[in-house]
Amino acid sequence: MDDLSPSALKAILHSKRANMYYLEHCRVMQKDGRVLYLTEGKDENYYWNIPIANTTVILLGTGTSITQAAMRMLCSAGVLVGFCGGGGTPLFAGAEIEWLSPQSEYRPTEYVQGWLSFWFDDQKRLQVAQAFQQARIDYLSRIWTKDRDLQGEGFYVNDTDISTALATFKNDISNSQKIGDLLNDEMLLTKRLYKAAATRCKLANFVRDRDSSDTANEFLNHGNYLAYGLAATTLWVLGIPHGFAVMHGKTRRGALVFDVADLVKDTLVLPLAFICAKEKATEQEFRQQVLQKFTEHKALDFMFEQVKQAALTTK
């Protein structure tokens, strides 16, 4: 197989790519012009191809390594690579390995210039944060209205507890005077949605704890990090640094990733985490369902639309 040119590898837009990989206990390498991962069997080794032109993110978990040649090909294809703990969480950051971002002098500049044109104005930053939160609940209402899988588990936007939570938050968004108010209102919304999901999935004793080992909490952690992967990809493609957040604080280097991931987390990750916990699904089964719903409901497209709109229209 002939090596593909960088332009050919980037032919599929990131928002249209279908694959996100989490790998563990394997070696990622380049072989015959392809990127493969190698797993060791009892009697022989197995090679599996990674279709890099149709991949957005690769998360490398426990027991993984990657060669320089493979990293070069992934960068040429615009694939974002991250190192994480087992099961996709936590995503390492700080002075350790954060995100390995392919470098290119030809990435777009209009979006980062548009973003920075409003970012230093507190009122405009609040305006974008409010728009993100409104888009978040609009997306939830739209998806939960038409997704029969979620409806089959009792997730209806017209149910009193859910509709009340959304209506209250919508009113709070318009009345918020500062980012702190919006963060508090957002936290209350998520707590109400946790309660609604736990009630429907008969997990009466659920308490959100990121360090807990119960299945629902572990699935929430795992699914959230998959959403962070989509958000990081969106921002990398548009050339917007992760530190220029509108909600999660100026002192957190990856804060904008959290802002963008929040656009879809409540809609897709939250209900699936509770449903899969109720059904005693494996971590792999949960991950497959989340990625399937990300694709089905065009989560990455939605993130791109919201970030681009904020960057180009905020005045």
N, C-alpha and C positions, 0 to 999 in steps of 0.2 A: 504493500500500500504506500503511495506517495505521500510525503508530508503535505498537510494542508497549509495554505497561507493564512496569516493572521486575519486578513479580511474575510476569507471564507469561513473561518472558525467563528467569527462574530456575526454571521449572516442572520442568525435567529436572535431577535430582540430578547433582552433579558426578561421582559415582562411576558414573553410568550414561551419561554423555556419550561419544559415539563418536569425536570428532575432536580431533586435535592438529595444528596447522599449523606448518610451517617455511617462511618466505617470504624470498625474496631478489630484489633488483633490481626492486622494485615499490613502488607507493605505496598505502597503506591509507587509505580514506576512507569517509565516510558519504554515501549518495546515495539519495534517495527512501525513507528509513526503513530502509535496509539498510546493512550494512558490506560494502564491496567492496574488492578489490585490483586495481590497474590495472597492466597490463604494456604496454610499448611494442613494437608490431610494426613491420615495415619500412614498411608503408603506412598502418597504422591502429593505434589503441590497443584493448586488449581488457580488458573488465571481468569479474571473476569474483566470484561471491557467496560470502560466508563465513557458514555457518549458525551464528550465534553462540550461539543457545539450546542447541545440541548440541555446543559446543566447550569444552574445558577450558583449553587453553593455546595461545597464539600466540607463536612465537619469530620475531623479526625479525632477519634476517641481513644480509649485505653489501648495500649499495645500497638500503636500505629507508627509508621515511619514513611517518609516520602523522599524520593530522589530529586536531585537538582534538575535533571532532565524532565521529569514529570512536572515539576513546578514551573519550568519554563513553558511547557506546552499549555498548562492550565492558565497561566498568565496571558499567553497569546490568544486564548479563547475567551478571556474575560471572566474566568470562573473565580469566585471568591472562595478562599480557603481559610478555615478556622480550626484551631485546636481546642478540644473540649474534654470534659470528664466523661466517665462512663454514662451511656444512655443519652448523650447529647447535652449534658448539664454537669457542672457550670461551664460557661464559656470563659476561658482564661483571658485575663486582661492585665492592665497595669504594666509592671516591669517584666512580666513574663511574656508569653506569646499572646497577642491580641488578635488582630486581623492582618493577614498577608494580602495586601491589595496590589493587584497588577498596576504597574505604572505606565502611563501613556500621556504624551504631551498633546494628544488630539482629543482628549475627553472634552465634553461641552463645557463652556464657561458661562452661558447665559443664566443657568439655574443658580449657581453659586453667587453670581453677581446680583441676581434678583433677590436671593435669600438674604444676602448681607445688606442690601439696600434698605430692608426694614428691620433687621435683627437688633440693631442697637437702639431702637425706639421701643420702650417698654409697652406703650399702648398698642403699637402695631403687632408686637410679639403676642400680646394677649389676644388680639383680634385673630391671629392665625391659630392660636391654641383653641379658641372658641370654635373656629371653623372646623378644626380637626375633631373636636368632641361632637359637634353636630353631625359631621360626616360619619363618625363612628356609630352613633345610634341610628342614623338613616340606613346605614349598611346592615346593621343588625335587624332592623325592622323589615327591610327588603328580603334578606336571606331567610329569616325565620318564617316569613309569610309564604315562601314557595318551596322550602326544603322539606320534602315529605319524610325523609329519614329523621330529622329532628322533630317534626310534628308527630311522628309515630311514637316518640318517647315523651310526648307531652309538652314540647316547647312551642307554645303559641304566643305571638306578641299581643293578642287580644285578651289573654288571661289577666285577671285583675292585678295580681302581684307584679307581673312583668310590665304591663301597660302603665301602671301607676309609677313604677320605678323609672321608666323611660320618660314619662310626662314630667315627673318631678325634676329629673336631671335636665331635660330640655329647658325648663323654666329657670333652673339654677345657672345654666350656661349663659343665658342672656342677662342675668342679674349679677354675674360675677364681676367684681371690680379689680381683682388682682389674681395673679397666678395661684397664690396660696389658696384662695377661695375655690378655684377651679379644681385644684388637686384634691381638696377635701371633698368636694361634691362628687368627683370621679371615684374616689375611694368608697363613698357611700353607695354609689350605683353598683360597683363591682361586688360589694358585700351583699346587696339585695339580690343580685344575679346568682351569686354563690348559693344563697339560701334557697332561691327558686329551683336551681338545678339539683341541690341536695334533696329537696323535698320530692321532686319528680323521680329521682333515682334511688329514693329510700336510703339515703346516707345521713341519717338524722344527727349523728354526732360529729359531722364534719366541721373542722376549724382550719382555716387557711394558715399553713405553716410551711414555709419553703424548705425547712430542714426536717420536716416530718417524713417518715418512711411509709406512710399509708399510700395506697395506690392512687387515689384521687390527687393528692398533693404531688406525687411523683409525676403523674401524667401532666398535670398543670405546668410543672417546671419544664418538662421535656417539650411539650407543645409550645410553650412560650418561647423557648430557645429556637425552635424552628421558625416561629414568627420573627424573631430577631434576625435570623439569617436572611429572610426575605427583605426586611427593612434595611439591613446593612447593604444588601445588593442594590436596592433602589437608590440609596444615597450614594453609593460608590459610582454607579452608572451615571448619575446626574452630577457627580463631582462636588457634592455638598459635605463638608466635614461633619463628623458625628458629634462634635462638641457644641454645635450651634443649635441647642435645643430651644423649644418654645415653652415647655412645661417642666421637664424633669430636672432643671437646675443648671446653672452655668458652670458648676464645679465638677460635673461628671463627664468624663471624656466621651463616653458613648451614649450620652443622654438622648440625643435626637433619634437614635435607634429605638429606644423605648417609646418615644412619642409616636413614631411611625408604626411600630408593631401594635400599639394600642388600637389602631384603626380596625384591626381584625381579630384580636385575641378574644374578646368577649363573645363575638359572633360565632367563631368556629372552634377555638381551642377549648374554651370553658365548657360548653355542653358536651363535647366529645370526651373530655377528660372524665366527667361524671358518668356518662353513659358507658364508657369502656371499663371504668372501675366497677360499676354495677354488674357488668357482664363478665367480669374477671378476665378481661382480654390481656394478652401479653403486651409487652412494651412495643414489640415489632408490629403487632396488629394495630395498636393505637397509633403509632407513627404513620402507618400506611393509610389509615382512615383520615388523619389530619392532612397529610399531603394530598390525598385524593380530593378532599373538600377545598383545600387551597386552590387546586387546579379547577375544580368544578365551578367554584364561585369567583374565579379570577381575582384572587386576593392580591397577587403581585401587580396586576393591572391597576387595581384600585389604589394601591399605595402610590404607584407612579402618578396616577391622575391627581391625587390630592397634593402630593409634594410639588409637582409641576405647577398646578394651579396656584398654590400659595406663593411660589417663587416668582411667578410671572404676573400675577394680578394684584398682589398686595401693594397698596399705595399709601 
